[in-house]
Amino acid sequence: MIVTDKKYYMDDMYKSKLDLMVKRLKGTDDAILVIDGGEGQGKTEMAFGTCYYMSYETGRDYGIDNIYFDLDKLIKDAVSTKGKIFHYDEAALGLQNTDWQNKIQKKFNTLVMIARKKKHFIVLCIPKFHRLTQYQIEERSIGLVHVYSKNNTQKGLFCYFTKKKKELLYTDWKRTRVKKYNEYLSFWGRFHIASKRIFTKEQIEEYERKKDEAILSLGDEDKTKISNQSKKWLTQRDQLIKYIKDKMNLKYTELFKELKEAGVKDFSMEGLRHAYRSHDYKIS
C-alpha cells in the first residue's frame, strides 16, 4: 500500500500494526517499537518509513532532529518534552564490549520508563533484540521487527513479532541461545527505501554526518578511562621512586644508575627529579 503524502510503499499488515499504535498514542499510552537486524540490512530505512508514517498519522513532528545516536541526549530530551517521536539509531552498538552494553541497558531502562510517563513513540534500532533486558523487550516494547536479506543479496525483507510472539522468542533464546525468528514470527513482508521520498538530499547528508560523528566518538569514554588509569600508574610510579630514594638514602645520580642497571628505560635525570618532587608516597 502507498502511504502518506510522500507516497512510499508500506506492507498492509505492518501498517495495521502501526495503526493500532496510533490509537494508543491518541489515547493515554506510549508505544515502543524495537527494530533489530544485522549491519546494513535496513534497520534505519525501516525506521524512517515507520516514524514518518506515525508522524503523518498523529501530527507529531519527525525529521533529522528526531534521530539520535547519543542515548544520554535522547533521555534528556525525552524528559523535557511530551508526546514526541524519537528514533534511536544504534550506529556501531554491536561493536561495544560487555561492560559498555550493561551501561546501555540501564540507560534503556530509564528511557522506557520516561516513555510511558511522557506518551512518546520511540523506535529503537539495535543489532540484536537480546541485547535488551527481559523487561525492556517483553514488558515495555509493543512489537519487534527483524529486518534481513535473502542470501545476503535480496534486501528489504522483514518479519514482525507481536507482544506475545516476541515474548516467546526471547524466552526461547534465553533457554537455547538460538534466535528462532522463523518459528515465532507473526507475519513477514517487504519494505522499500523510503528515505529518498521522506528527506531531501541535504537532510540525508546531515543524517550521515551525525552518524559519522557518533561512530568516531564511540571510543571517547574508553580513552578517558585509559587516561585516568595512566595517571594513576604514573602517580604510583613516582611514589615508588620517592620511597626507594628516601629508604636507601640515594643521590639522584645513584638512583638513576640503579634504575638504568635494572633495565628501566626512557627515564632522564630531569624526569627523575620531577617524579621525586611531584608526589608524596603512602606505602605501608
C-alpha positions as protocol buffer text, in pm:
chain_id: "A"
residue {
  index: 1
  type: MET
  ca { x: 0 y: 0 z: 0 }
}
residue {
  index: 2
  type: ILE
  ca { x: 119 y: 356 z: -76 }
}
residue {
  index: 3
  type: VAL
  ca { x: 110 y: 573 z: 234 }
}
residue {
  index: 4
  type: THR
  ca { x: 140 y: 937 z: 349 }
}
residue {
  index: 5
  type: ASP
  ca { x: 194 y: 1247 z: 139 }
}
residue {
  index: 6
  type: LYS
  ca { x: 542 y: 1116 z: 49 }
}
residue {
  index: 7
  type: LYS
  ca { x: 383 y: 821 z: -132 }
}
residue {
  index: 8
  type: TYR
  ca { x: 609 y: 534 z: -35 }
}
residue {
  index: 9
  type: TYR
  ca { x: 524 y: 165 z: -4 }
}
residue {
  index: 10
  type: MET
  ca { x: 431 y: 1 z: 325 }
}
residue {
  index: 11
  type: ASP
  ca { x: 323 y: -357 z: 386 }
}
residue {
  index: 12
  type: ASP
  ca { x: -53 y: -375 z: 461 }
}
residue {
  index: 13
  type: MET
  ca { x: -21 y: -594 z: 772 }
}
residue {
  index: 14
  type: TYR
  ca { x: 261 y: -384 z: 909 }
}
residue {
  index: 15
  type: LYS
  ca { x: 53 y: -70 z: 852 }
}
residue {
  index: 16
  type: SER
  ca { x: -230 y: -225 z: 1052 }
}
residue {
  index: 17
  type: LYS
  ca { x: 4 y: -275 z: 1347 }
}
residue {
  index: 18
  type: LEU
  ca { x: 120 y: 86 z: 1328 }
}
residue {
  index: 19
  type: ASP
  ca { x: -242 y: 199 z: 1314 }
}
residue {
  index: 20
  type: LEU
  ca { x: -300 y: 25 z: 1648 }
}
residue {
  index: 21
  type: MET
  ca { x: -2 y: 217 z: 1787 }
}
residue {
  index: 22
  type: VAL
  ca { x: -153 y: 540 z: 1656 }
}
residue {
  index: 23
  type: LYS
  ca { x: -469 y: 466 z: 1856 }
}
residue {
  index: 24
  type: ARG
  ca { x: -258 y: 408 z: 2168 }
}
residue {
  index: 25
  type: LEU
  ca { x: -79 y: 739 z: 2123 }
}
residue {
  index: 26
  type: LYS
  ca { x: -403 y: 927 z: 2070 }
}
residue {
  index: 27
  type: GLY
  ca { x: -523 y: 780 z: 2398 }
}
residue {
  index: 28
  type: THR
  ca { x: -320 y: 775 z: 2717 }
}
residue {
  index: 29
  type: ASP
  ca { x: -43 y: 533 z: 2619 }
}
residue {
  index: 30
  type: ASP
  ca { x: 308 y: 538 z: 2479 }
}
residue {
  index: 31
  type: ALA
  ca { x: 450 y: 295 z: 2222 }
}
residue {
  index: 32
  type: ILE
  ca { x: 798 y: 147 z: 2190 }
}
residue {
  index: 33
  type: LEU
  ca { x: 896 y: -48 z: 1881 }
}
residue {
  index: 34
  type: VAL
  ca { x: 1222 y: -244 z: 1852 }
}
residue {
  index: 35
  type: ILE
  ca { x: 1386 y: -298 z: 1514 }
}
residue {
  index: 36
  type: ASP
  ca { x: 1676 y: -542 z: 1505 }
}
residue {
  index: 37
  type: GLY
  ca { x: 1892 y: -692 z: 1232 }
}
residue {
  index: 38
  type: GLY
  ca { x: 2245 y: -723 z: 1106 }
}
residue {
  index: 39
  type: GLU
  ca { x: 2455 y: -428 z: 994 }
}
residue {
  index: 40
  type: GLY
  ca { x: 2345 y: -296 z: 655 }
}
residue {
  index: 41
  type: GLN
  ca { x: 2022 y: -497 z: 648 }
}
residue {
  index: 42
  type: GLY
  ca { x: 1794 y: -191 z: 651 }
}
residue {
  index: 43
  type: LYS
  ca { x: 1705 y: -114 z: 1014 }
}
residue {
  index: 44
  type: THR
  ca { x: 1736 y: 260 z: 958 }
}
residue {
  index: 45
  type: GLU
  ca { x: 1529 y: 256 z: 639 }
}
residue {
  index: 46
  type: MET
  ca { x: 1258 y: 60 z: 818 }
}
residue {
  index: 47
  type: ALA
  ca { x: 1269 y: 315 z: 1098 }
}
residue {
  index: 48
  type: PHE
  ca { x: 1249 y: 610 z: 855 }
}
residue {
  index: 49
  type: GLY
  ca { x: 930 y: 477 z: 696 }
}
residue {
  index: 50
  type: THR
  ca { x: 782 y: 381 z: 1032 }
}
residue {
  index: 51
  type: CYS
  ca { x: 849 y: 710 z: 1208 }
}
residue {
  index: 52
  type: TYR
  ca { x: 731 y: 926 z: 922 }
}
residue {
  index: 53
  type: TYR
  ca { x: 407 y: 727 z: 897 }
}
residue {
  index: 54
  type: MET
  ca { x: 348 y: 775 z: 1269 }
}
residue {
  index: 55
  type: SER
  ca { x: 425 y: 1144 z: 1228 }
}
residue {
  index: 56
  type: TYR
  ca { x: 178 y: 1176 z: 942 }
}
residue {
  index: 57
  type: GLU
  ca { x: -99 y: 996 z: 1131 }
}
residue {
  index: 58
  type: THR
  ca { x: -50 y: 1159 z: 1472 }
}
residue {
  index: 59
  type: GLY
  ca { x: 56 y: 1509 z: 1370 }
}
residue {
  index: 60
  type: ARG
  ca { x: 381 y: 1479 z: 1565 }
}
residue {
  index: 61
  type: ASP
  ca { x: 699 y: 1616 z: 1410 }
}
residue {
  index: 62
  type: TYR
  ca { x: 960 y: 1384 z: 1261 }
}
residue {
  index: 63
  type: GLY
  ca { x: 1282 y: 1489 z: 1092 }
}
residue {
  index: 64
  type: ILE
  ca { x: 1657 y: 1455 z: 1118 }
}
residue {
  index: 65
  type: ASP
  ca { x: 1646 y: 1626 z: 1459 }
}
residue {
  index: 66
  type: ASN
  ca { x: 1433 y: 1338 z: 1589 }
}
residue {
  index: 67
  type: ILE
  ca { x: 1710 y: 1086 z: 1513 }
}
residue {
  index: 68
  type: TYR
  ca { x: 1951 y: 1022 z: 1798 }
}
residue {
  index: 69
  type: PHE
  ca { x: 2282 y: 841 z: 1825 }
}
residue {
  index: 70
  type: ASP
  ca { x: 2356 y: 966 z: 2176 }
}
residue {
  index: 71
  type: LEU
  ca { x: 2135 y: 789 z: 2429 }
}
residue {
  index: 72
  type: ASP
  ca { x: 2211 y: 1040 z: 2704 }
}
residue {
  index: 73
  type: LYS
  ca { x: 2090 y: 1328 z: 2486 }
}
residue {
  index: 74
  type: LEU
  ca { x: 1780 y: 1131 z: 2388 }
}
residue {
  index: 75
  type: ILE
  ca { x: 1694 y: 1069 z: 2755 }
}
residue {
  index: 76
  type: LYS
  ca { x: 1747 y: 1437 z: 2837 }
}
residue {
  index: 77
  type: ASP
  ca { x: 1515 y: 1549 z: 2554 }
}
residue {
  index: 78
  type: ALA
  ca { x: 1258 y: 1280 z: 2637 }
}
residue {
  index: 79
  type: VAL
  ca { x: 1238 y: 1403 z: 2996 }
}
residue {
  index: 80
  type: SER
  ca { x: 1186 y: 1766 z: 2896 }
}
residue {
  index: 81
  type: THR
  ca { x: 916 y: 1704 z: 2631 }
}
residue {
  index: 82
  type: LYS
  ca { x: 587 y: 1521 z: 2592 }
}
residue {
  index: 83
  type: GLY
  ca { x: 421 y: 1334 z: 2307 }
}
residue {
  index: 84
  type: LYS
  ca { x: 722 y: 1321 z: 2074 }
}
residue {
  index: 85
  type: ILE
  ca { x: 867 y: 1079 z: 1820 }
}
residue {
  index: 86
  type: PHE
  ca { x: 1219 y: 957 z: 1899 }
}
residue {
  index: 87
  type: HIS
  ca { x: 1426 y: 743 z: 1665 }
}
residue {
  index: 88
  type: TYR
  ca { x: 1736 y: 588 z: 1825 }
}
residue {
  index: 89
  type: ASP
  ca { x: 1993 y: 461 z: 1576 }
}
residue {
  index: 90
  type: GLU
  ca { x: 2246 y: 215 z: 1716 }
}
residue {
  index: 91
  type: ALA
  ca { x: 2537 y: 332 z: 1493 }
}
residue {
  index: 92
  type: ALA
  ca { x: 2809 y: 78 z: 1589 }
}
residue {
  index: 93
  type: LEU
  ca { x: 2644 y: -52 z: 1905 }
}
residue {
  index: 94
  type: GLY
  ca { x: 2720 y: -412 z: 1814 }
}
residue {
  index: 95
  type: LEU
  ca { x: 3093 y: -346 z: 1835 }
}
residue {
  index: 96
  type: GLN
  ca { x: 3086 y: -246 z: 2201 }
}
residue {
  index: 97
  type: ASN
  ca { x: 3208 y: -463 z: 2487 }
}
residue {
  index: 98
  type: THR
  ca { x: 3000 y: -626 z: 2761 }
}
residue {
  index: 99
  type: ASP
  ca { x: 3063 y: -356 z: 3023 }
}
residue {
  index: 100
  type: TRP
  ca { x: 2950 y: -90 z: 2781 }
}
residue {
  index: 101
  type: GLN
  ca { x: 2640 y: -293 z: 2691 }
}
residue {
  index: 102
  type: ASN
  ca { x: 2545 y: -321 z: 3059 }
}
residue {
  index: 103
  type: LYS
  ca { x: 2558 y: 56 z: 3094 }
}
residue {
  index: 104
  type: ILE
  ca { x: 2341 y: 97 z: 2784 }
}
residue {
  index: 105
  type: GLN
  ca { x: 2082 y: -143 z: 2924 }
}
residue {
  index: 106
  type: LYS
  ca { x: 2049 y: 71 z: 3237 }
}
residue {
  index: 107
  type: LYS
  ca { x: 2000 y: 378 z: 3020 }
}
residue {
  index: 108
  type: PHE
  ca { x: 1736 y: 196 z: 2815 }
}
residue {
  index: 109
  type: ASN
  ca { x: 1552 y: 121 z: 3140 }
}
residue {
  index: 110
  type: THR
  ca { x: 1545 y: 493 z: 3216 }
}
residue {
  index: 111
  type: LEU
  ca { x: 1425 y: 571 z: 2865 }
}
residue {
  index: 112
  type: VAL
  ca { x: 1137 y: 322 z: 2859 }
}
residue {
  index: 113
  type: MET
  ca { x: 1012 y: 445 z: 3196 }
}
residue {
  index: 114
  type: ILE
  ca { x: 1019 y: 803 z: 3069 }
}
residue {
  index: 115
  type: ALA
  ca { x: 834 y: 699 z: 2752 }
}
residue {
  index: 116
  type: ARG
  ca { x: 536 y: 574 z: 2950 }
}
residue {
  index: 117
  type: LYS
  ca { x: 505 y: 891 z: 3154 }
}
residue {
  index: 118
  type: LYS
  ca { x: 553 y: 1126 z: 2860 }
}
residue {
  index: 119
  type: LYS
  ca { x: 349 y: 930 z: 2600 }
}
residue {
  index: 120
  type: HIS
  ca { x: 635 y: 918 z: 2349 }
}
residue {
  index: 121
  type: PHE
  ca { x: 662 y: 700 z: 2041 }
}
residue {
  index: 122
  type: ILE
  ca { x: 1011 y: 551 z: 2037 }
}
residue {
  index: 123
  type: VAL
  ca { x: 1182 y: 333 z: 1779 }
}
residue {
  index: 124
  type: LEU
  ca { x: 1496 y: 154 z: 1895 }
}
residue {
  index: 125
  type: CYS
  ca { x: 1725 y: 30 z: 1618 }
}
residue {
  index: 126
  type: ILE
  ca { x: 1962 y: -227 z: 1765 }
}
residue {
  index: 127
  type: PRO
  ca { x: 2175 y: -513 z: 1624 }
}
residue {
  index: 128
  type: LYS
  ca { x: 2016 y: -793 z: 1832 }
}
residue {
  index: 129
  type: PHE
  ca { x: 1694 y: -797 z: 2032 }
}
residue {
  index: 130
  type: HIS
  ca { x: 1853 y: -996 z: 2315 }
}
residue {
  index: 131
  type: ARG
  ca { x: 2086 y: -704 z: 2392 }
}
residue {
  index: 132
  type: LEU
  ca { x: 1783 y: -559 z: 2569 }
}
residue {
  index: 133
  type: THR
  ca { x: 1670 y: -687 z: 2908 }
}
residue {
  index: 134
  type: GLN
  ca { x: 1370 y: -913 z: 2952 }
}
residue {
  index: 135
  type: TYR
  ca { x: 1172 y: -622 z: 3096 }
}
residue {
  index: 136
  type: GLN
  ca { x: 1254 y: -399 z: 2801 }
}
residue {
  index: 137
  type: ILE
  ca { x: 1180 y: -650 z: 2526 }
}
residue {
  index: 138
  type: GLU
  ca { x: 884 y: -833 z: 2683 }
}
residue {
  index: 139
  type: GLU
  ca { x: 706 y: -581 z: 2901 }
}
residue {
  index: 140
  type: ARG
  ca { x: 775 y: -239 z: 2752 }
}
residue {
  index: 141
  type: SER
  ca { x: 807 y: -284 z: 2376 }
}
residue {
  index: 142
  type: ILE
  ca { x: 483 y: -328 z: 2189 }
}
residue {
  index: 143
  type: GLY
  ca { x: 637 y: -508 z: 1893 }
}
residue {
  index: 144
  type: LEU
  ca { x: 958 y: -635 z: 1736 }
}
residue {
  index: 145
  type: VAL
  ca { x: 1065 y: -602 z: 1372 }
}
residue {
  index: 146
  type: HIS
  ca { x: 1351 y: -813 z: 1242 }
}
residue {
  index: 147
  type: VAL
  ca { x: 1499 y: -698 z: 910 }
}
residue {
  index: 148
  type: TYR
  ca { x: 1705 y: -933 z: 698 }
}
residue {
  index: 149
  type: SER
  ca { x: 1809 y: -1021 z: 345 }
}
residue {
  index: 150
  type: LYS
  ca { x: 1777 y: -1339 z: 143 }
}
residue {
  index: 151
  type: ASN
  ca { x: 2117 y: -1495 z: 76 }
}
residue {
  index: 152
  type: ASN
  ca { x: 2272 y: -1161 z: 184 }
}
residue {
  index: 153
  type: THR
  ca { x: 2174 y: -1014 z: -153 }
}
residue {
  index: 154
  type: GLN
  ca { x: 1798 y: -957 z: -162 }
}
residue {
  index: 155
  type: LYS
  ca { x: 1739 y: -687 z: 96 }
}
residue {
  index: 156
  type: GLY
  ca { x: 1415 y: -525 z: 210 }
}
residue {
  index: 157
  type: LEU
  ca { x: 1265 y: -822 z: 397 }
}
residue {
  index: 158
  type: PHE
  ca { x: 1126 y: -818 z: 750 }
}
residue {
  index: 159
  type: CYS
  ca { x: 929 y: -1027 z: 994 }
}
residue {
  index: 160
  type: TYR
  ca { x: 707 y: -888 z: 1267 }
}
residue {
  index: 161
  type: PHE
  ca { x: 652 y: -1019 z: 1619 }
}
residue {
  index: 162
  type: THR
  ca { x: 351 y: -924 z: 1827 }
}
residue {
  index: 163
  type: LYS
  ca { x: 388 y: -872 z: 2201 }
}
residue {
  index: 164
  type: LYS
  ca { x: 313 y: -1238 z: 2274 }
}
residue {
  index: 165
  type: LYS
  ca { x: 533 y: -1373 z: 1992 }
}
residue {
  index: 166
  type: LYS
  ca { x: 835 y: -1168 z: 2090 }
}
residue {
  index: 167
  type: GLU
  ca { x: 797 y: -1290 z: 2448 }
}
residue {
  index: 168
  type: LEU
  ca { x: 813 y: -1648 z: 2323 }
}
residue {
  index: 169
  type: LEU
  ca { x: 1110 y: -1563 z: 2100 }
}
residue {
  index: 170
  type: TYR
  ca { x: 1301 y: -1402 z: 2386 }
}
residue {
  index: 171
  type: THR
  ca { x: 1222 y: -1679 z: 2635 }
}
residue {
  index: 172
  type: ASP
  ca { x: 1335 y: -1942 z: 2387 }
}
residue {
  index: 173
  type: TRP
  ca { x: 1657 y: -1751 z: 2319 }
}
residue {
  index: 174
  type: LYS
  ca { x: 1728 y: -1731 z: 2693 }
}
residue {
  index: 175
  type: ARG
  ca { x: 1699 y: -2110 z: 2711 }
}
residue {
  index: 176
  type: THR
  ca { x: 1873 y: -2214 z: 2388 }
}
residue {
  index: 177
  type: ARG
  ca { x: 2081 y: -1909 z: 2286 }
}
residue {
  index: 178
  type: VAL
  ca { x: 1940 y: -1958 z: 1934 }
}
residue {
  index: 179
  type: LYS
  ca { x: 1739 y: -1684 z: 1758 }
}
residue {
  index: 180
  type: LYS
  ca { x: 1442 y: -1874 z: 1611 }
}
residue {
  index: 181
  type: TYR
  ca { x: 1286 y: -1592 z: 1412 }
}
residue {
  index: 182
  type: ASN
  ca { x: 1112 y: -1825 z: 1166 }
}
residue {
  index: 183
  type: GLU
  ca { x: 949 y: -2027 z: 1442 }
}
residue {
  index: 184
  type: TYR
  ca { x: 785 y: -1740 z: 1626 }
}
residue {
  index: 185
  type: LEU
  ca { x: 716 y: -1467 z: 1366 }
}
residue {
  index: 186
  type: SER
  ca { x: 364 y: -1329 z: 1337 }
}
residue {
  index: 187
  type: PHE
  ca { x: 398 y: -1238 z: 969 }
}
residue {
  index: 188
  type: TRP
  ca { x: 664 y: -1137 z: 719 }
}
residue {
  index: 189
  type: GLY
  ca { x: 674 y: -877 z: 445 }
}
residue {
  index: 190
  type: ARG
  ca { x: 881 y: -638 z: 238 }
}
residue {
  index: 191
  type: PHE
  ca { x: 979 y: -277 z: 284 }
}
residue {
  index: 192
  type: HIS
  ca { x: 1109 y: -24 z: 35 }
}
residue {
  index: 193
  type: ILE
  ca { x: 1365 y: 253 z: 68 }
}
residue {
  index: 194
  type: ALA
  ca { x: 1164 y: 547 z: 199 }
}
residue {
  index: 195
  type: SER
  ca { x: 1441 y: 793 z: 285 }
}
residue {
  index: 196
  type: LYS
  ca { x: 1468 y: 938 z: -65 }
}
residue {
  index: 197
  type: ARG
  ca { x: 1099 y: 1028 z: -55 }
}
residue {
  index: 198
  type: ILE
  ca { x: 1091 y: 1149 z: 305 }
}
residue {
  index: 199
  type: PHE
  ca { x: 1412 y: 1354 z: 319 }
}
residue {
  index: 200
  type: THR
  ca { x: 1595 y: 1591 z: 88 }
}
residue {
  index: 201
  type: LYS
  ca { x: 1949 y: 1519 z: -27 }
}
residue {
  index: 202
  type: GLU
  ca { x: 2078 y: 1777 z: 222 }
}
residue {
  index: 203
  type: GLN
  ca { x: 1887 y: 1614 z: 508 }
}
residue {
  index: 204
  type: ILE
  ca { x: 2026 y: 1271 z: 424 }
}
residue {
  index: 205
  type: GLU
  ca { x: 2377 y: 1419 z: 418 }
}
residue {
  index: 206
  type: GLU
  ca { x: 2311 y: 1573 z: 761 }
}
residue {
  index: 207
  type: TYR
  ca { x: 2199 y: 1232 z: 891 }
}
residue {
  index: 208
  type: GLU
  ca { x: 2517 y: 1067 z: 759 }
}
residue {
  index: 209
  type: ARG
  ca { x: 2728 y: 1342 z: 917 }
}
residue {
  index: 210
  type: LYS
  ca { x: 2563 y: 1289 z: 1256 }
}
residue {
  index: 211
  type: LYS
  ca { x: 2614 y: 914 z: 1226 }
}
residue {
  index: 212
  type: ASP
  ca { x: 2983 y: 954 z: 1136 }
}
residue {
  index: 213
  type: GLU
  ca { x: 3035 y: 1179 z: 1437 }
}
residue {
  index: 214
  type: ALA
  ca { x: 2865 y: 923 z: 1662 }
}
residue {
  index: 215
  type: ILE
  ca { x: 3084 y: 639 z: 1538 }
}
residue {
  index: 216
  type: LEU
  ca { x: 3402 y: 843 z: 1576 }
}
residue {
  index: 217
  type: SER
  ca { x: 3307 y: 937 z: 1933 }
}
residue {
  index: 218
  type: LEU
  ca { x: 3242 y: 578 z: 2045 }
}
residue {
  index: 219
  type: GLY
  ca { x: 3592 y: 539 z: 2186 }
}
residue {
  index: 220
  type: ASP
  ca { x: 3598 y: 866 z: 2381 }
}
residue {
  index: 221
  type: GLU
  ca { x: 3475 y: 711 z: 2706 }
}
residue {
  index: 222
  type: ASP
  ca { x: 3735 y: 434 z: 2685 }
}
residue {
  index: 223
  type: LYS
  ca { x: 4007 y: 691 z: 2610 }
}
residue {
  index: 224
  type: THR
  ca { x: 3910 y: 882 z: 2924 }
}
residue {
  index: 225
  type: LYS
  ca { x: 3932 y: 563 z: 3127 }
}
residue {
  index: 226
  type: ILE
  ca { x: 4274 y: 483 z: 2983 }
}
residue {
  index: 227
  type: SER
  ca { x: 4392 y: 839 z: 3052 }
}
residue {
  index: 228
  type: ASN
  ca { x: 4276 y: 822 z: 3414 }
}
residue {
  index: 229
  type: GLN
  ca { x: 4436 y: 481 z: 3460 }
}
residue {
  index: 230
  type: SER
  ca { x: 4762 y: 607 z: 3312 }
}
residue {
  index: 231
  type: LYS
  ca { x: 4764 y: 898 z: 3556 }
}
residue {
  index: 232
  type: LYS
  ca { x: 4711 y: 656 z: 3841 }
}
residue {
  index: 233
  type: TRP
  ca { x: 5002 y: 438 z: 3725 }
}
residue {
  index: 234
  type: LEU
  ca { x: 5229 y: 741 z: 3691 }
}
residue {
  index: 235
  type: THR
  ca { x: 5141 y: 856 z: 4040 }
}
residue {
  index: 236
  type: GLN
  ca { x: 5217 y: 511 z: 4180 }
}
residue {
  index: 237
  type: ARG
  ca { x: 5546 y: 501 z: 3990 }
}
residue {
  index: 238
  type: ASP
  ca { x: 5654 y: 841 z: 4122 }
}
residue {
  index: 239
  type: GLN
  ca { x: 5556 y: 749 z: 4477 }
}
residue {
  index: 240
  type: LEU
  ca { x: 5766 y: 431 z: 4447 }
}
residue {
  index: 241
  type: ILE
  ca { x: 6067 y: 625 z: 4317 }
}
residue {
  index: 242
  type: LYS
  ca { x: 6042 y: 869 z: 4607 }
}
residue {
  index: 243
  type: TYR
  ca { x: 6012 y: 583 z: 4855 }
}
residue {
  index: 244
  type: ILE
  ca { x: 6317 y: 397 z: 4715 }
}
residue {
  index: 245
  type: LYS
  ca { x: 6535 y: 710 z: 4712 }
}
residue {
  index: 246
  type: ASP
  ca { x: 6447 y: 803 z: 5069 }
}
residue {
  index: 247
  type: LYS
  ca { x: 6460 y: 447 z: 5203 }
}
residue {
  index: 248
  type: MET
  ca { x: 6801 y: 376 z: 5050 }
}
residue {
  index: 249
  type: ASN
  ca { x: 6928 y: 730 z: 5106 }
}
residue {
  index: 250
  type: LEU
  ca { x: 7044 y: 757 z: 4744 }
}
residue {
  index: 251
  type: LYS
  ca { x: 7153 y: 1060 z: 4548 }
}
residue {
  index: 252
  type: TYR
  ca { x: 6977 y: 1132 z: 4219 }
}
residue {
  index: 253
  type: THR
  ca { x: 7280 y: 1011 z: 4024 }
}
residue {
  index: 254
  type: GLU
  ca { x: 7293 y: 689 z: 4226 }
}
residue {
  index: 255
  type: LEU
  ca { x: 6920 y: 625 z: 4185 }
}
residue {
  index: 256
  type: PHE
  ca { x: 6943 y: 698 z: 3813 }
}
residue {
  index: 257
  type: LYS
  ca { x: 7225 y: 442 z: 3783 }
}
residue {
  index: 258
  type: GLU
  ca { x: 7032 y: 180 z: 3979 }
}
residue {
  index: 259
  type: LEU
  ca { x: 6721 y: 223 z: 3760 }
}
residue {
  index: 260
  type: LYS
  ca { x: 6926 y: 205 z: 3441 }
}
residue {
  index: 261
  type: GLU
  ca { x: 7102 y: -114 z: 3554 }
}
residue {
  index: 262
  type: ALA
  ca { x: 6763 y: -261 z: 3642 }
}
residue {
  index: 263
  type: GLY
  ca { x: 6651 y: -210 z: 3283 }
}
residue {
  index: 264
  type: VAL
  ca { x: 6425 y: 93 z: 3334 }
}
residue {
  index: 265
  type: LYS
  ca { x: 6431 y: 284 z: 3005 }
}
residue {
  index: 266
  type: ASP
  ca { x: 6306 y: 621 z: 2878 }
}
residue {
  index: 267
  type: PHE
  ca { x: 6397 y: 796 z: 3204 }
}
residue {
  index: 268
  type: SER
  ca { x: 6607 y: 1114 z: 3221 }
}
residue {
  index: 269
  type: MET
  ca { x: 6769 y: 1276 z: 3522 }
}
residue {
  index: 270
  type: GLU
  ca { x: 6525 y: 1565 z: 3487 }
}
residue {
  index: 271
  type: GLY
  ca { x: 6233 y: 1324 z: 3480 }
}
residue {
  index: 272
  type: LEU
  ca { x: 6367 y: 1151 z: 3789 }
}
residue {
  index: 273
  type: ARG
  ca { x: 6385 y: 1478 z: 3981 }
}
residue {
  index: 274
  type: HIS
  ca { x: 6032 y: 1570 z: 3869 }
}
residue {
  index: 275
  type: ALA
  ca { x: 5895 y: 1231 z: 3977 }
}
residue {
  index: 276
  type: TYR
  ca { x: 6056 y: 1265 z: 4320 }
}
residue {
  index: 277
  type: ARG
  ca { x: 5924 y: 1616 z: 4382 }
}
residue {
  index: 278
  type: SER
  ca { x: 5573 y: 1562 z: 4240 }
}
residue {
  index: 279
  type: HIS
  ca { x: 5426 y: 1316 z: 4486 }
}
residue {
  index: 280
  type: ASP
  ca { x: 5426 y: 1211 z: 4847 }
}
residue {
  index: 281
  type: TYR
  ca { x: 5426 y: 837 z: 4899 }
}
residue {
  index: 282
  type: LYS
  ca { x: 5194 y: 633 z: 5113 }
}
residue {
  index: 283
  type: ILE
  ca { x: 5340 y: 285 z: 5139 }
}
residue {
  index: 284
  type: SER
  ca { x: 5258 y: 65 z: 5437 }
}
